[in-house]
Structures are given as structure tokens and as C-alpha cells.
Amino acid sequence: MERTVGDVVDWLTSLPAVVLVVGWLFLALLVAAVARVGVRALVPVEEQDRVPQIAMPLMPTLGAAFAIFAALSLASEAGYLRAAEGLVSDEAAAASRLAWAATSPRVRSEPIHAALRDYLQTTRAREWKGESAASADDATTARAIARLERSVRAEAARPELGSPASTELLVSLDSVTSGRRARVAAASRDVPTLYVVTLVASGLALIVNAGALIFHSSLRTSLLVVGVASVVGLSLALLFALSAPWNGPFIVSGHPIDAVIGDLRSGFFVGGGP
């Protein structure tokens, strides 16, 4: 059961932003309409006058519960998106350090720069979003990083380089691979299923309670509940949109990596030569 709910959550987070907004707004408004009609149909006529007396005191409690859950969830997911962007910036900085380390005197920079450029391009093309971002099992990317490892280690092993240059190359290479591991680990993170279920349930309960309050009102007056339903629907849409920086509508920006690729292509990192 938990796996099934988790699969549904993963599917929701992969939907485009427009689909999420329209879908959750439609569901929220549908629940409000069903609640209004359902109270009329299910509650005996002699007890219908008691419905507002029961529903009214529940509104502040349900509203506060949903607000707290939504605020914590959205703040957490927004923080996670910022952290993901920070990981990408760190990975780009590590790649830049390796590119500069390859410009030390007596270092043959061209093989390292070519391997680094190929690895970064392959990462952006094949390992940046979707399942491959979390699994890190793309064969082409694996070959690219293996080639980078061999190029750097072969150059660092040359005796004429000296310890400082060799150490700088190896440390910079380790920073690149560590940055990739941190990015893959972040991409494999899932939204806690129970947390999402609780938030959705509290939002729908708030809408149902609001719908029960206006079941006696005219259709025009009942439109007041649209505001509550819209806030709940948009909050849930935003939550799912933010929850998957490598698989959702808000894919984390790869601009820092692209900037390093552009510098490698333009010859910005000038090699020291043999």
C-alpha cells in the first residue's frame, strides 16, 4: 500500500506545473461542490439545522492545521530546492578548480580539459533529470567519468610534475566526483508519503467542512467557498511542483555547469603546457 501511494506521489511530482495547478484546483472545487450536495443528500432534514453548529467551530481548527502543515511543507521543499541549486554550484566550482589545476606548469592540460568537457556535457544531457538523475546508472556518463579519472590520474602520476601539482589535480578530481555523488544522493530523495497524505487529507477536510457550512445557501452565496478551495488547491499544486528538483516542473538550473562547459570550449582555461 505504501509503495502504491509512493508511486502516485512520484507520478504527481513529475507532472507539468500547468497540469498540477489545473488538476488540484479542479479537485478542490469538485470536493467543495460534492460536500455541499452531499450534506443535503445524506443528513436527515430534521438534523440539517445542526450542521452549521457543528461545522463552524471546526473551521479555525482545520484551517490552522492545514496552514501549519502547508507552511512547513512548502518551506521545507523550497529549502530543498535551494540546497539542490547549491549542490550544482559546488559541483561547477569543483569542475572549474580541476580545469585550473590542469593549467599548472608541465601539466598537459588538453586531455584533461577534453575529458572534463565531455563528462560535463554528458551529465547535462543524460543525467540531469528523470530516473537517471537519481539512479546514476547511465552507461555513457559512467564511461565519461571513467575517462576523466584515467586522464587526471595518468597526468598526476608523471614524475616530472612534482607533488604540489599532482596533489592539486587529485584533490580537484575528488571534489568533482564527490559533487556528483552529493547531487545523485539529493536527486534520489523522496517526499515522505505519510506527510503528503496528511497534508492532502487536512486540505480536503477543510474544503468539506467549508462546503458543509454553505449547503443551505444559494448557489451565488456558495461561491464564497471557492476562495478556500482555491487556496488549498494551489498550495497542494505548489507543493508537488517543488518536491522534485530533478524530475518535476521546476528542474534545478544547470547554468553553473553550462558556464564551465562554455569556458572550456572558449579556451578560457589556458594550459601551462609541458
C-alpha positions in Angstrom: 0.0 0.0 0.0 2.8 2.4 1.0 4.6 1.6 -2.3 1.4 2.3 -4.3 0.9 5.7 -2.6 4.6 6.5 -3.1 4.3 5.7 -6.8 1.3 8.0 -7.1 3.3 10.8 -5.3 6.2 10.3 -7.7 3.9 10.5 -10.7 2.3 13.7 -9.4 5.6 15.4 -8.8 6.6 14.6 -12.4 3.6 16.4 -14.0 4.0 19.8 -15.6 3.1 22.8 -13.5 0.0 23.7 -15.5 -1.4 20.2 -15.1 -0.8 20.3 -11.4 -2.5 23.7 -10.9 -5.5 22.9 -13.1 -5.8 19.4 -11.6 -5.6 20.4 -8.0 -7.9 23.4 -8.5 -10.5 21.1 -10.2 -10.3 18.5 -7.5 -10.6 21.1 -4.7 -13.7 22.7 -6.3 -15.2 19.3 -7.0 -14.8 18.3 -3.4 -16.5 21.6 -2.3 -19.4 21.0 -4.7 -19.8 17.4 -3.6 -19.6 18.4 0.1 -22.4 20.9 -0.4 -24.7 18.4 -2.3 -23.7 15.5 -0.1 -24.7 17.2 3.1 -28.2 17.8 1.7 -28.5 14.2 0.5 -27.0 12.4 3.5 -28.1 14.4 6.5 -31.8 14.0 7.6 -33.9 17.0 7.1 -34.6 17.3 10.9 -30.9 17.4 11.6 -29.7 19.8 8.9 -30.0 22.8 11.1 -27.3 21.3 13.4 -24.8 21.0 10.6 -23.6 24.7 10.7 -23.4 24.5 14.5 -21.0 21.6 14.2 -19.0 22.7 11.2 -18.5 26.3 12.3 -16.3 25.6 15.4 -14.2 23.2 13.3 -13.2 25.8 10.7 -10.5 27.5 12.8 -9.0 24.2 13.9 -9.0 22.7 10.4 -7.8 26.0 8.9 -4.9 26.2 11.4 -3.9 22.6 10.9 -3.8 22.9 7.1 -1.9 26.2 7.3 0.7 24.8 9.6 1.2 21.7 7.5 1.3 23.7 4.3 3.7 26.2 5.7 6.1 23.6 7.0 5.9 21.6 3.8 6.4 24.4 1.4 9.2 25.9 3.4 10.9 22.5 3.5 10.6 21.9 -0.2 11.7 25.4 -1.1 14.7 24.9 1.1 15.4 21.6 -0.6 15.3 23.3 -4.0 17.8 26.0 -2.8 20.0 23.2 -1.4 19.9 21.4 -4.7 20.9 24.6 -6.5 23.8 24.9 -4.0 25.0 21.4 -4.8 25.1 22.2 -8.5 27.0 25.4 -7.8 29.5 23.4 -5.7 29.9 20.8 -8.5 30.5 23.6 -11.0 33.1 25.2 -8.7 34.9 21.8 -8.3 35.0 21.4 -12.1 36.4 24.9 -12.5 39.1 24.1 -9.9 40.0 21.0 -11.8 40.2 22.9 -15.1 42.5 25.5 -13.5 44.6 22.8 -11.8 45.2 21.3 -15.3 46.9 24.6 -16.3 49.8 24.2 -13.8 53.3 24.2 -15.3 54.3 21.0 -17.0 50.7 19.7 -16.9 49.3 18.6 -20.3 46.0 20.3 -19.9 44.3 19.4 -23.2 43.5 15.7 -22.4 42.1 16.7 -19.0 40.1 19.6 -20.4 38.7 17.4 -23.2 37.7 14.7 -20.7 36.2 17.2 -18.3 34.2 18.9 -21.0 32.9 15.5 -22.3 31.9 14.5 -18.8 30.0 17.7 -18.0 28.2 17.7 -21.4 27.2 14.1 -20.9 26.0 14.8 -17.4 23.8 17.6 -18.5 22.4 15.6 -21.4 21.8 12.2 -19.8 21.9 12.5 -16.0 20.2 15.7 -15.2 16.5 14.8 -14.9 14.2 11.8 -14.7 15.1 8.5 -13.2 18.7 8.6 -14.5 19.4 11.6 -12.2 18.7 9.5 -9.1 20.0 6.1 -10.2 23.3 7.4 -11.8 23.4 4.2 -13.9 23.7 5.8 -17.3 26.4 3.9 -19.2 27.6 6.9 -21.3 28.0 9.1 -18.2 29.9 6.3 -16.4 32.3 6.0 -19.4 32.8 9.7 -19.4 33.7 10.0 -15.7 35.9 6.9 -16.0 37.8 8.6 -18.9 38.2 11.8 -16.8 39.5 9.7 -13.8 42.1 8.0 -16.1 43.2 11.2 -17.7 43.7 13.1 -14.4 45.4 10.2 -12.6 47.7 9.4 -15.6 48.8 13.0 -15.6 49.2 13.2 -11.8 51.4 10.1 -11.9 54.1 11.7 -14.2 57.2 12.1 -12.1 58.2 15.5 -13.6 55.1 17.1 -12.3 56.1 17.2 -8.7 53.9 16.6 -5.6 52.1 20.0 -5.4 50.7 19.9 -8.9 49.9 16.2 -8.7 48.1 16.7 -5.3 46.1 19.6 -6.7 44.9 17.5 -9.6 43.9 14.6 -7.5 42.1 16.7 -4.9 40.3 18.7 -7.6 39.2 15.4 -9.2 38.0 14.1 -5.9 35.9 17.3 -5.4 34.3 16.7 -8.9 33.3 13.1 -8.1 32.2 14.0 -4.6 30.0 16.7 -6.0 28.4 14.3 -8.4 27.7 11.8 -5.6 26.1 14.5 -3.5 23.9 15.5 -6.4 22.8 11.9 -7.1 22.0 11.4 -3.5 19.9 14.6 -3.4 18.1 13.5 -6.6 17.1 10.2 -5.1 15.4 11.8 -2.1 11.6 11.2 -2.0 8.9 13.2 -0.3 7.7 11.4 2.8 4.5 9.7 1.8 2.7 9.9 5.1 3.5 13.7 5.3 1.9 14.2 1.9 -1.1 12.1 2.7 -1.7 14.1 5.9 -1.4 17.4 4.2 -3.8 16.4 1.4 -6.3 14.9 3.9 -6.2 18.1 6.1 -6.8 20.3 3.0 -9.7 18.2 1.7 -11.2 18.1 5.2 -11.1 21.9 5.4 -12.9 22.1 2.0 -15.5 19.6 3.0 -16.2 21.5 6.2 -16.5 24.8 4.3 -18.9 23.1 1.9 -21.0 21.8 4.7 -21.3 25.4 6.1 -23.0 26.7 2.9 -25.2 23.8 2.0 -28.3 25.8 2.9 -27.1 28.9 1.0 -28.0 29.9 -2.5 -25.6 29.0 -5.4 -24.3 32.5 -5.7 -23.6 32.7 -2.0 -21.9 29.3 -2.1 -19.3 30.7 -4.4 -17.6 32.1 -1.3 -16.2 28.7 -0.6 -14.3 28.9 -3.9 -11.6 31.0 -2.2 -10.9 28.3 0.4 -10.9 25.6 -2.2 -8.6 27.6 -4.5 -6.0 28.3 -1.7 -5.9 24.6 -0.8 -5.7 23.5 -4.4 -2.9 26.0 -5.3 -1.0 25.1 -2.1 -1.0 21.4 -3.0 0.0 22.1 -6.6 2.9 24.2 -5.4 4.0 21.5 -3.0 4.2 18.9 -5.7 5.8 21.3 -8.1 8.7 22.0 -5.7 9.2 18.4 -4.5 11.2 17.0 -7.3 14.0 19.4 -8.5 15.3 16.7 -10.9 12.0 15.2 -12.0 9.3 17.9 -11.8 8.3 21.1 -13.4 10.9 23.1 -11.6 14.1 21.3 -12.7 17.2 22.7 -10.9 19.1 25.0 -13.1 22.3 23.6 -14.7 23.5 27.1 -15.7 26.7 26.9 -13.4 27.7 23.7 -15.2 26.9 25.2 -18.6 29.1 28.2 -17.8 32.1 25.9 -17.1 31.4 24.0 -20.4 31.4 27.3 -22.2 34.7 28.3 -20.6 36.2 25.0 -21.6 35.0 25.4 -25.2 36.2 29.0 -25.5 39.7 28.3 -24.1 39.2 30.4 -21.0 41.3 27.9 -19.0 44.7 28.4 -20.6 47.1 25.5 -20.1 50.6 25.8 -18.7 52.0 23.3 -21.2 54.9 20.9 -20.8 
